[in-house]
Amino acid sequence: MSEQNLELAAVLTRIADALERLAPAASKAPDFASADAFVWHTDPDGLEPIAVVNRIDMALLRGIEHQQNILHENTSRFADGLPANNALLWGARGMGKSSLVKSLHGEIVATRPGSLKLVEIHREDIPSLPRLLKLLRAAPSRFILFCDDLSFDGDDTSYKSLKAVLEGGIEGRPANVIFYATSNRRHLLPRDMMENERSTAINPSEAVEEKVSLSDRFGLWLGFHNCSQDEFLDMLKGYCSHYGIEIAEDDLRAQAVEWAMTRGARNGRVAWQFIQDLAGRRGVQID
């Protein structure tokens, strides 16, 4: 081999070595038997087992019984190996959308240990979904893939990869994975973004349809709305009973109404914040 060819071979070898160092390491499947819940991280890719999930008792979720029943039936069918739908939980902040997903998962694994794993993916990691699904597809378990507060803004085009993963890709969604997402937006995109697409597109209706079709990939749409004052008080009574907080009903009503007015909202999150304050003032431990 000539000296020139030897030099070229050496250069190509260095390039190949550099590319190998730059290439992301192959994702290693964790021990799925080690936990019932995991969080997906990127850079490097990996699933972190979560020993204790931040969830509340299902009985404390008041005012969303209809949504709870529908999602429970869908999730139970999936855990039993039957067909089920992706679900989009959309609507008012603080009304228990993410709490419902986590509580349902906890209730199912309590009665059917190991039947269902919960994997949380952060909104900013949506572009890595194909890599995560490749990892889950080969696993023996069934998974709820959960993304909290999912939405898209501005020039973000990662929603297109989500569409392909949910239904439209060549491989499609793995049979052992279901996708649950929560959002404050019914169509996951702000109205002004959709209107901008309508005004600048050659065919405005097709432009809007492209974006609306993302939410169409979810077979279940469950809406959550701000609760009434009676529902708000019912939440508080449930917390007081569960944690043994003793307070006269008239005092509870007066304090709760004032608390909600100062925050400009009545929802599950505000109710929980009030209970934490009340328990602290009464010297009651809550967990």
Kinemage of the C-alpha trace (Angstrom):
@kinemage 1
@onewidth
@group {chain A} dominant
@subgroup {mainchain}
@vectorlist {calphas} color= white
{ca met a 1} P 0.000 0.000 0.000
{ca ser a 2} L 1.367 3.414 -0.944
{ca glu a 3} L 2.229 6.043 1.653
{ca gln a 4} L -0.681 8.188 0.443
{ca asn a 5} L -3.126 5.335 0.931
{ca leu a 6} L -1.732 4.657 4.394
{ca glu a 7} L -2.258 8.301 5.367
{ca leu a 8} L -5.821 8.214 4.021
{ca ala a 9} L -6.563 5.028 5.943
{ca ala a 10} L -5.230 6.592 9.138
{ca val a 11} L -7.420 9.686 8.630
{ca leu a 12} L -10.504 7.553 8.002
{ca thr a 13} L -9.758 5.514 11.131
{ca arg a 14} L -9.535 8.690 13.242
{ca ile a 15} L -12.819 9.955 11.782
{ca ala a 16} L -14.539 6.634 12.517
{ca asp a 17} L -13.227 6.670 16.102
{ca ala a 18} L -14.433 10.253 16.598
{ca leu a 19} L -17.906 9.451 15.266
{ca glu a 20} L -18.138 6.438 17.561
{ca arg a 21} L -17.314 8.619 20.567
{ca leu a 22} L -19.941 11.185 19.532
{ca ala a 23} L -22.678 8.624 18.941
{ca pro a 24} L -25.141 8.289 21.844
{ca ala a 25} L -24.730 5.182 23.917
{ca ala a 26} L -27.366 2.549 23.359
{ca ser a 27} L -30.164 2.760 25.919
{ca lys a 28} L -29.951 -0.007 28.469
{ca ala a 29} L -33.208 -1.496 29.675
{ca pro a 30} L -33.581 -1.260 33.460
{ca asp a 31} L -34.789 -3.989 35.758
{ca phe a 32} L -38.511 -3.361 35.306
{ca ala a 33} L -39.255 -5.621 38.263
{ca ser a 34} L -37.426 -3.194 40.570
{ca ala a 35} L -40.211 -0.581 40.582
{ca asp a 36} L -43.701 0.187 39.327
{ca ala a 37} L -42.809 3.696 38.124
{ca phe a 38} L -39.947 5.246 36.173
{ca val a 39} L -38.879 8.655 34.859
{ca trp a 40} L -37.309 8.908 31.399
{ca his a 41} L -34.155 11.018 31.162
{ca thr a 42} L -32.066 11.904 28.134
{ca asp a 43} L -28.381 12.768 27.692
{ca pro a 44} L -27.756 9.974 28.351
{ca asp a 45} L -30.953 8.025 27.734
{ca gly a 46} L -32.153 6.056 30.709
{ca leu a 47} L -35.103 5.117 32.910
{ca glu a 48} L -34.809 6.054 36.576
{ca pro a 49} L -36.840 3.821 38.919
{ca ile a 50} L -39.066 5.683 41.401
{ca ala a 51} L -39.527 3.813 44.682
{ca val a 52} L -42.300 6.049 46.088
{ca val a 53} L -44.675 7.832 43.688
{ca asn a 54} L -46.097 11.210 44.724
{ca arg a 55} L -49.800 10.345 44.678
{ca ile a 56} L -52.891 10.822 46.810
{ca asp a 57} L -55.644 8.407 47.800
{ca met a 58} L -58.270 7.963 45.084
{ca ala a 59} L -61.056 8.635 47.608
{ca leu a 60} L -59.777 12.196 48.062
{ca leu a 61} L -60.314 13.120 44.417
{ca arg a 62} L -63.732 14.778 44.551
{ca gly a 63} L -65.769 16.419 41.802
{ca ile a 64} L -64.230 14.360 38.975
{ca glu a 65} L -66.041 11.058 39.492
{ca his a 66} L -67.258 10.876 35.874
{ca gln a 67} L -63.762 11.308 34.433
{ca gln a 68} L -62.406 8.901 37.029
{ca asn a 69} L -64.814 6.135 36.045
{ca ile a 70} L -64.060 6.443 32.330
{ca leu a 71} L -60.286 6.489 32.762
{ca his a 72} L -60.385 3.670 35.309
{ca glu a 73} L -62.256 1.420 32.880
{ca asn a 74} L -59.851 2.234 30.038
{ca thr a 75} L -56.779 1.656 32.223
{ca ser a 76} L -58.100 -1.588 33.710
{ca arg a 77} L -58.752 -3.020 30.253
{ca phe a 78} L -55.222 -2.150 29.202
{ca ala a 79} L -53.719 -3.704 32.344
{ca asp a 80} L -55.671 -6.881 31.545
{ca gly a 81} L -54.124 -7.050 28.078
{ca leu a 82} L -57.190 -5.775 26.224
{ca pro a 83} L -57.417 -2.926 23.695
{ca ala a 84} L -57.573 0.599 25.150
{ca asn a 85} L -57.239 4.205 23.999
{ca asn a 86} L -54.662 6.930 24.451
{ca ala a 87} L -56.155 9.586 26.757
{ca leu a 88} L -55.931 13.382 26.838
{ca leu a 89} L -56.978 14.957 30.136
{ca trp a 90} L -57.516 18.641 29.416
{ca gly a 91} L -59.000 21.648 31.144
{ca ala a 92} L -58.802 23.777 34.268
{ca arg a 93} L -55.616 23.924 36.300
{ca gly a 94} L -55.514 22.229 39.663
{ca met a 95} L -58.512 19.950 39.116
{ca gly a 96} L -56.665 16.669 39.585
{ca lys a 97} L -55.709 15.639 36.034
{ca ser a 98} L -52.215 14.356 36.843
{ca ser a 99} L -53.294 13.195 40.319
{ca leu a 100} L -55.960 11.006 38.719
{ca val a 101} L -53.444 9.261 36.433
{ca lys a 102} L -51.030 8.529 39.286
{ca ser a 103} L -53.765 7.454 41.700
{ca leu a 104} L -55.340 5.121 39.143
{ca his a 105} L -51.993 3.504 38.491
{ca gly a 106} L -51.444 3.047 42.220
{ca glu a 107} L -54.872 1.501 42.702
{ca ile a 108} L -54.344 -1.006 39.892
{ca val a 109} L -50.877 -2.157 40.969
{ca ala a 110} L -52.130 -2.495 44.554
{ca thr a 111} L -54.640 -5.135 43.450
{ca arg a 112} L -52.652 -6.555 40.533
{ca pro a 113} L -48.951 -6.244 41.443
{ca gly a 114} L -46.605 -5.906 38.485
{ca ser a 115} L -49.429 -5.640 35.951
{ca leu a 116} L -48.722 -2.056 34.910
{ca lys a 117} L -45.746 0.304 34.902
{ca leu a 118} L -45.933 4.112 34.865
{ca val a 119} L -43.265 5.928 32.828
{ca glu a 120} L -43.156 9.726 32.967
{ca ile a 121} L -41.633 11.665 30.074
{ca his a 122} L -41.060 15.402 30.331
{ca arg a 123} L -42.529 17.651 27.673
{ca glu a 124} L -39.082 18.818 26.508
{ca asp a 125} L -38.051 15.200 25.877
{ca ile a 126} L -40.889 14.453 23.424
{ca pro a 127} L -38.427 14.309 20.472
{ca ser a 128} L -36.799 11.289 22.163
{ca leu a 129} L -40.075 9.316 22.144
{ca pro a 130} L -39.030 6.934 19.348
{ca arg a 131} L -35.965 5.868 21.361
{ca leu a 132} L -38.020 5.359 24.502
{ca leu a 133} L -40.672 3.335 22.673
{ca lys a 134} L -37.984 1.134 21.163
{ca leu a 135} L -36.863 0.336 24.699
{ca leu a 136} L -40.396 -0.330 25.981
{ca arg a 137} L -41.471 -2.332 22.943
{ca ala a 138} L -39.034 -5.112 23.833
{ca ala a 139} L -39.996 -5.203 27.525
{ca pro a 140} L -42.288 -7.873 29.014
{ca ser a 141} L -44.390 -5.331 30.951
{ca arg a 142} L -47.299 -3.059 30.019
{ca phe a 143} L -46.747 0.687 30.347
{ca ile a 144} L -48.645 3.922 30.796
{ca leu a 145} L -46.449 6.539 29.138
{ca phe a 146} L -47.384 9.763 30.937
{ca cys a 147} L -46.629 13.375 29.986
{ca asp a 148} L -47.868 16.073 32.352
{ca asp a 149} L -48.720 19.588 31.114
{ca leu a 150} L -48.217 18.784 27.441
{ca ser a 151} L -48.515 21.714 25.026
{ca phe a 152} L -46.706 23.233 22.059
{ca asp a 153} L -45.887 26.860 21.285
{ca gly a 154} L -44.438 29.023 18.555
{ca asp a 155} L -42.331 27.249 15.954
{ca asp a 156} L -42.141 24.009 17.935
{ca thr a 157} L -42.574 21.161 15.462
{ca ser a 158} L -42.000 18.255 17.847
{ca tyr a 159} L -45.771 17.704 17.846
{ca lys a 160} L -45.310 16.082 14.437
{ca ser a 161} L -43.103 13.363 15.909
{ca leu a 162} L -45.687 12.809 18.632
{ca lys a 163} L -48.406 12.363 16.006
{ca ala a 164} L -46.343 9.744 14.195
{ca val a 165} L -45.594 7.875 17.396
{ca leu a 166} L -49.209 7.821 18.597
{ca glu a 167} L -50.724 6.389 15.451
{ca gly a 168} L -49.246 7.362 12.123
{ca gly a 169} L -45.719 5.924 12.048
{ca ile a 170} L -44.685 2.786 10.232
{ca glu a 171} L -44.208 0.891 13.478
{ca gly a 172} L -47.067 2.624 15.307
{ca arg a 173} L -47.559 2.573 19.050
{ca pro a 174} L -46.342 -0.654 20.683
{ca ala a 175} L -49.161 -2.899 21.857
{ca asn a 176} L -47.768 -2.829 25.407
{ca val a 177} L -47.747 1.000 25.655
{ca ile a 178} L -50.567 3.496 26.141
{ca phe a 179} L -50.072 7.280 26.168
{ca tyr a 180} L -51.757 9.546 28.745
{ca ala a 181} L -51.226 13.309 28.682
{ca thr a 182} L -52.569 16.264 30.639
{ca ser a 183} L -52.920 19.752 29.218
{ca asn a 184} L -54.699 23.017 29.874
{ca arg a 185} L -55.485 23.135 26.133
{ca arg a 186} L -57.972 20.912 24.404
{ca his a 187} L -55.985 20.869 21.150
{ca leu a 188} L -52.531 21.150 22.829
{ca leu a 189} L -51.830 24.312 20.804
{ca pro a 190} L -52.676 27.953 21.662
{ca arg a 191} L -55.517 29.553 19.719
{ca asp a 192} L -53.283 32.347 18.364
{ca met a 193} L -50.871 29.749 16.944
{ca met a 194} L -53.711 28.029 15.118
{ca glu a 195} L -55.101 31.339 13.853
{ca asn a 196} L -51.653 32.313 12.578
{ca glu a 197} L -51.482 29.060 10.622
{ca arg a 198} L -54.914 29.825 9.161
{ca ser a 199} L -53.915 33.336 8.029
{ca thr a 200} L -50.585 32.419 6.418
{ca ala a 201} L -51.378 29.087 4.773
{ca ile a 202} L -52.282 28.627 1.122
{ca asn a 203} L -55.139 26.442 2.274
{ca pro a 204} L -56.089 27.724 5.765
{ca ser a 205} L -58.427 24.864 6.639
{ca glu a 206} L -55.727 22.271 5.915
{ca ala a 207} L -53.205 24.147 8.082
{ca val a 208} L -55.502 24.150 11.085
{ca glu a 209} L -56.514 20.538 10.452
{ca glu a 210} L -52.835 19.535 10.592
{ca lys a 211} L -52.575 20.846 14.150
{ca val a 212} L -55.992 19.823 15.417
{ca ser a 213} L -55.314 16.288 14.210
{ca leu a 214} L -52.754 15.868 17.000
{ca ser a 215} L -55.468 15.760 19.659
{ca asp a 216} L -57.456 13.419 17.410
{ca arg a 217} L -54.792 10.789 18.076
{ca phe a 218} L -56.208 10.489 21.599
{ca gly a 219} L -59.236 8.207 21.658
{ca leu a 220} L -60.346 9.618 25.007
{ca trp a 221} L -60.840 13.340 25.651
{ca leu a 222} L -61.681 13.994 29.288
{ca gly a 223} L -62.529 17.591 30.192
{ca phe a 224} L -61.905 19.041 33.668
{ca his a 225} L -63.631 22.235 34.744
{ca asn a 226} L -63.470 24.540 37.748
{ca cys a 227} L -65.540 23.245 40.647
{ca ser a 228} L -68.506 24.863 42.333
{ca gln a 229} L -68.366 26.122 45.903
{ca asp a 230} L -70.241 23.043 47.136
{ca glu a 231} L -67.771 20.732 45.362
{ca phe a 232} L -64.879 22.750 46.819
{ca leu a 233} L -66.267 22.341 50.334
{ca asp a 234} L -66.863 18.637 49.706
{ca met a 235} L -63.162 18.248 48.849
{ca leu a 236} L -62.226 19.953 52.119
{ca lys a 237} L -64.585 17.814 54.189
{ca gly a 238} L -63.028 14.725 52.625
{ca tyr a 239} L -59.528 15.894 53.560
{ca cys a 240} L -60.589 16.787 57.119
{ca ser a 241} L -62.181 13.373 57.610
{ca his a 242} L -59.206 11.525 56.102
{ca tyr a 243} L -56.586 13.334 58.198
{ca gly a 244} L -58.624 13.669 61.401
{ca ile a 245} L -58.807 17.472 61.358
{ca glu a 246} L -61.617 18.551 63.661
{ca ile a 247} L -63.404 21.789 62.719
{ca ala a 248} L -67.000 22.991 62.837
{ca glu a 249} L -68.665 22.971 59.424
{ca asp a 250} L -69.556 26.685 59.642
{ca asp a 251} L -65.947 27.587 60.491
{ca leu a 252} L -64.666 25.387 57.669
{ca arg a 253} L -67.008 27.063 55.187
{ca ala a 254} L -66.108 30.603 56.271
{ca gln a 255} L -62.367 30.003 56.220
{ca ala a 256} L -62.476 28.081 52.931
{ca val a 257} L -64.501 30.761 51.136
{ca glu a 258} L -62.066 33.448 52.294
{ca trp a 259} L -59.070 31.313 51.267
{ca ala a 260} L -60.482 30.707 47.782
{ca met a 261} L -61.302 34.404 47.317
{ca thr a 262} L -57.735 35.466 48.121
{ca arg a 263} L -56.462 33.067 45.455
{ca gly a 264} L -59.114 33.799 42.865
{ca ala a 265} L -59.853 30.121 42.250
{ca arg a 266} L -61.645 27.061 43.560
{ca asn a 267} L -59.993 23.794 42.586
{ca gly a 268} L -58.327 20.733 44.028
{ca arg a 269} L -54.915 22.379 44.290
{ca val a 270} L -56.281 25.351 46.232
{ca ala a 271} L -58.216 22.943 48.479
{ca trp a 272} L -55.016 21.015 49.267
{ca gln a 273} L -53.133 24.250 50.016
{ca phe a 274} L -55.893 25.278 52.422
{ca ile a 275} L -55.801 21.886 54.181
{ca gln a 276} L -52.034 22.143 54.630
{ca asp a 277} L -52.496 25.574 56.229
{ca leu a 278} L -55.397 24.389 58.404
{ca ala a 279} L -53.549 21.253 59.530
{ca gly a 280} L -50.497 23.343 60.424
{ca arg a 281} L -52.599 25.718 62.515
{ca arg a 282} L -54.331 22.803 64.248
{ca gly a 283} L -51.080 20.891 64.847
{ca val a 284} L -52.187 17.912 62.765
{ca gln a 285} L -49.617 15.892 60.794
{ca ile a 286} L -50.543 15.044 57.197
{ca asp a 287} L -48.565 12.965 54.705
